[in-house]
Amino acid sequence: MRIEKLTKSSRKALLELLEGRNPASYKKEQEAVDEIIRSVRERGDEALFEYEQRFDRCTLTKDTIRVTREEIEEAYRALDPEFIEVMKRAAANIAAYHEKQKVNSWITTQEDGVILGQKVTPIDVSGCYVPGGRAAYPSSVLMNIIPAKVAGVPHIIMCTPPGPDGKAAPGSLAAADIAGVDEIYKVGGAQAIAAMAYGTQTIPKADKITGPGNIYVALAKKSCFGVTGIDSVAGPSEILVIADETADPRYVAADLLSQAEHDPMASAILLTTSEELAVKVSDEIDVFLTKLERAKIIQESLDHYGYAFVAESMEEVIEAANAIASEHMEIVTKDPFEVMTRVKNAGAIFLGSYSSEPLGDYYAGPNHILPTNGTARFFSPLGVDQFIKKTSIISYSRKALEKVHEDIELFARNEGLTAHANSIAVRFEEPSGKE
């Protein structure tokens, strides 16, 4: 792992490197995605079946595109019963955490007849996308569907690509059933996003689409935003570890590699005040690479986006961490809670030597669908809020409006909107006496 001094120039170079992974920079792929969306929008199921044959080598019809109860039961039988029980325990933790995020409608009243409030309503249909193949992660299924369920969404659908045999990944199907999905469709890629955004003859239109995917899925979600809501345009996975001389180098090395194994474009960054620790972490990484199954992917990731930066002070470390705004952040220092209070930008923060990132990926309860590509500066993890709408409630009596109508009319006239002013003024042209 490369070890460098943390300076203004090295920090700037790192930020530019990471920003280069932004999905917006993929012009050729965007053109392909736009064509897929246009075709699905115009031809519906017919286009879906053609793309599934082309990309997933699977022949589908309107009678086989939806996953049946029999297929879900078959998926359960294909899985280790102990794994199924673990998924159920993880689902309970995720549900319990997200229950605490629920908000209620509220109303306030004043004596002069002013009533203000906020009505909270779940969206009608949420659509969850789940990758297939080696990227089929049941944990992501739980993380996408359970918050929607907790929010009270009445209709939850899921799209996931089938294999050439026409079957979806058993783990994804079982996880979706545990989480409470209503319908599952065997469709993948950008065509699945387009189908949920615009609706087809078989797949209903979703009010919001969530879930991870490859660059084509990310670009399709970006293109469909506005027609439907999305969680975010997700980039490659990221981990940033803040550590001092008290950290265990073996633990830090293992945690950095836990994200590097996702993708050759994943980033794994160590920010530390200890050069000795940086050297030891690099040595431990070399040892792990001789043992781990996905060593080739990990090595590619580290070659491009793996760094250990040594800073003069913890203040410099925290400043750099806030600028990077990593998806996952571990703080392994003498007093991690004190450091955490100074961190402003991160998708999820893991505190202490025994809070490694996979704890959040699978089991603790907080959502692992997190902002990437520096968007933790302004985005939040997926949660209940993403599946509800908040509607303002306003009611004034004549008495209440009479007190403020001249203010409103003046405001409107100063904006040149005389019809706005008139809408208020007509109510006071002559005494009414009505409440």
N, C-alpha and C positions, 0 to 999 in steps of 0.2 A: 504494500500500500504506500502510495506516495506521501511523504511527510514534508510539509512546507511551513515556513513562518507565516503567521497571519499578519498581513499588512493591508493597507488600503488598496494597493494594486492587486494583490492576490485575491482579496475579497471581491473586487470588481470583476476580475477574470472569472472567478467561480460563478458569480451571479449571471454573467453573460453566457457561460457554458450551460448552466441549468435552464436559462430562458430559451435556449436554442431547441429544447425538447418540446416547446409549446405546440400543441396540435395545429395552431393557426398557420404554422410554417409549412404544412404538407399540402402544397398546391395540386400536385398530380393526383394524390389520393382524394382530395376534395372534389375534383372533377368527376371521378368515378362514383363517389358517394352521391353527388347531385343527380347523376343520371339514374342511379338506383332509386332514389327518392321520387324522382319524376315518374319513373315507370310504375312504381308501386302505387303512387297516387292516382295515376290514370287507369291502370289495368287491374289493380287489386290483387286478388288471389292468383290470377293467372301469372302475374309477374313474380309473386312469391314462389310459386311452384317451379318456375324456370330458374330463379336464382338459387333455390335449394338444390336443384339438380346440378347446377353449374358449380357452386361453391362447396356444398356439403355432400355432393354425389348421392343424394337421397331423393327418391321419387315419392312425392306427396300428392294427396288429393284432398278435397274438402271433407272427405270421410276419415282421413287418417292424420290430418294436421293437428287435431286436438288430442292431447294425452288423455287416455281413458283411465277409469278407476282400476281396471285390470292391470294396466301398465304401471300404475303407482304401487299396487300390491306386489307386482313382480320386482319392482325396484327395492322394496323393503326386503324381500327374500334374498336378493343378491348382496345385501349388506351384512356386515358383522353386527349381530344384535347388540353387542356392547357399544359399538359406535353409534347406533341409533339412540341408545339411552344417553350417551354423552351429548348428542345433538339436542335431546329433549332438555337436559339440564342447562345447556348453554342457552337454549331458547327461553327458559324460565328466567335466567339472569338478565337477558336482553330485554325481555318484556318488563321485568321489575324496574330496571333502570329507566326505560322510556315512559313508564307510567308516571314517573315523577316530572316528566316534561309537559304533561297535559295542562292546558289552560282552559278557563271557563269564560263564558259570556258574562258581561257585567253591565249594570245600569246605574247611573247616578241621577238624582233629581234635586232641583232647587225650588225654593218656595215660590218664585215668580213664574213657575211653569216651564223651566228649562229641563229637558230630559236628554241626557247624552249617554251613549253606551257603545258597546262593541259586541257583535254577534260572532261567535266562533262556529264554523261549519266545516266538516271534512269534505274533501273533494269527492266526486262521485266514483271515478274510476282511476286507479293507479296501475301503471304498467311497470313491471320489473324485468330488466334484461339480465340474463345469466349466461356467461360464456360457456363454451363446451370444450371438449378435448382436454388437454393438459391444464387448461385454465378454468376447469369446472370446479368451483369452490363452494361447497354447501354452506360454509360460514357466511359467504356474501348473500346467499339466498335468505338466511335468517335475518341478516342485518337490513336487508331491503324491505322484506315483507312485514316483519313484526312491528316496526314503527307505524306503518300504514294501518295495520290492524288495531294497534293501540289508539291511533287517532280517530278510529271509527269509520274508516273508508269502507263503504258497503260492497264494493266490487273490486277485487284485486286479481290482475291477470299477470302471467309470466310468460316470456318467450325465451327459449333456449334452443340452440342448434342440435339437430339429431346427427347421429353417425350414419354411415352408408346403409346400415341395417334398419334405419328408420326409428331407432331408439335413442332417447335422451339419457344423459348420465344419471345412474341410479341415485347417487348422493344428492344431486340437485332436486330430483323428484321427491325424494323422501323429506328433505329439508323443507321444501315448499309446502308439502302436506302438513308437516309439523307446525309450520308457521301460520297456516290457515289460508293458503291461496285458494281462489275460487276456480280459476281456469289456467291451464298450461298449454302453450302452443309450441310445436316443434319448428321453430323458425329462428335463424341466427343472423348475425351481421347487421349491416346497414339496412337490409330489407326488413328486419324485425322492428327496428326503430321507426322506419317509415310506416309500417303497418300499424303500430300502436299510436303513432302521431296522427295519421289520417283515417285510420279504420279501413277494413276491407270487408268482403262479403262474409268472412268468418271471424275476423279479429276485431273486437270493439275498439273504438277510439278512446285513448286514455287522456285524462286531464294532466297527468304528470308521468314522466318516464324516469326511472332511476336505475342505477346499476352500472358496473364496470364493463369494459370491453376493450378490444384492440383499437388501433387508430381509426379504422373505418367506422366503428361504433361511436367513438368519441366525436368524430366529425359529423356523423349523422345526427347525433343529439344536438350538436351546435347548430346545424342547419335547420332542425325542426323546432328549435326554441322560438316561441312566439305563437306557433300553432298549438304547441303543448308546452307544459312546464317541464323543466329538467332539474336534476339535483346539481350537476356541474358538468363541465367538460374535463373529464379526468385525464391526467397525464400519468407517466410512469411512477412507480412507487418510490418513496423517499424515506430515509431515516437519517436523523442527525442526533449524535450523542454528545452531550456536554459532560465532560469529566475532568476531575482533578487527580492529584496524586493518590487519593484514597481509593480510587476505582480499581476493581479487579480486571486486569487486561484480558484475561481469558473470557470473562463475561462480556466485556465490551466488544471484543472481536466476534464472538458468536452472535451478538445482537446486530452488528453491522451486516453480517452475512445473511441474517434472516430476511432482509429486504433485498439484498443484491441478487438472491437466487430467483427473484420474480421475473426479471427481464434484463437483457443486456443494457437497457437504457435506465434502469433503476439507479438511484444515487445513494451512496453510503458515505457519510461525512462525520468525522470526529473533530470536535473543537475542544482543545484541552490547554491547560496551563502547564502541563508537565511533558517535557520532551521525552523523558524516560518512559512515561506511560505510552506515548505515541509509538516509540520503537518497539516496546513489548507487545502492543496490540498488533502491529504489523507482523511481528514474528509469529504470534498466535494464529493470525489469518493464514499464513503460509502453511502452518501445521494442519489447520482445518481443511484447507484446499486439497490436501492429499487424501481426505477421507469422505468428503461430502459428495453425494450423487450428482448434484447439479453444478459441479465445480467449473465446467466450461462456461455456463451462463454467468456464474459468479465472477469468474476471471474477466470476462468481457465487460461486465458492469464496473468492476473495479478499475479496469484499464481506462475506461472513459470517464467515470463519474465517482471514483473512489478516492478520497483524500483524508489525510489527517493534518489539521492545521494547529500549530503551536502558537499560543498568544502570550503576551506579557502579563495580562491580568484577566480576571474573570469579567470585568467590565467590558473588555474588548470581545470576549467570547459571547457575551449576552447581546452586545450590539450586532455582531455578525449573525447570530442565531435569529434575531428579530428581522434582519434584512432578508435572510434566506426563507423564513416562514415555512419550515418543513412540515410535511404531512404528519410524520411521527417524530417526536422528540423525546429522548431519554435524558434524564438528569441524574448523573451518578457522581455526586460530590459529597463533601463532608456534611453539608446542610442543604439537601436538595429542595426542601420546601422554601427556604429563603431565596434560593436562586429562582425558583418557579414564580415567586411574586414579581420578579423583574422581567419575566418573559411575556411579551404581548402577542406574538404571532406564532401559532402552532396549531395543527389540526387536533392532535392529542398529545398529552404530556404524561410520561411514565416516570415515576419518582422512586429512586432507590435501586439497589442492586438486585432486588427480587421482583421487580416490576418490568420484566422484559417485554418488548413489543408484541410477541405472539400472544401474551395474556389478553391484550386488547383485541387482537385479530379473532380470537375464538370464544372467549369464555367470560370475561369480567362483566360485560353488560353494555358499556358505552359503544357507540356505533363505530365500525371500522371503515365506513364509507366517508372519507375525509378529503378536505381540500388539498390539491397538489399544485405544482408549478408556481409556488409563491402566493397562491390565492387565499391562504390562511390569513393574509392581511385583511381580507374582507368577507370571506366565506366561513361557514360553520360546518361541523359534521352533520351528516344526515340525521334527522330526528323527527319527532312528532310534528314540529312546526312546519316541515316541508309538505305535510299532507293535509293541512287545514287552511282555511281562508278566514280572514278577519274582516268583517263588514262593520263600518261605522254606523251608529244610530244617532239621529238628531231630531229633536222635537222641541219647538218653541211655541209658547202661548202668545197671543197678541200683546199681552202686557210685557212679556220678556222681549219680544221683537221691537216694541215701541222704544225701549230704552237704548237700543243700539242701531236702529235703522239708519239714522243719519251717518253714523260711522261707516256702515257698509256701503251706502250710496256714494259717499265721498271716495272710498277706496276704489269702487268700480269706475267712477268717472275719471279718476286719475290713471286708470289703466286703459281708458278709452273705450270701455265696455258699457255703453249707455243702456243697452237692453238688460244687463245685469242690474244696474241701478234702478231701472224702471220696474223690474220684477219685485223689488222691495218697496219702492215708492208707492205703487198703486194700492198697496194695502193701507195707506194712511192718507189717501186723498180726501176722505171725509170720515167723520166719526162712524164707527161701526157698532161698537158695544159688544161685539162677538168675541168670545174667548177662543 
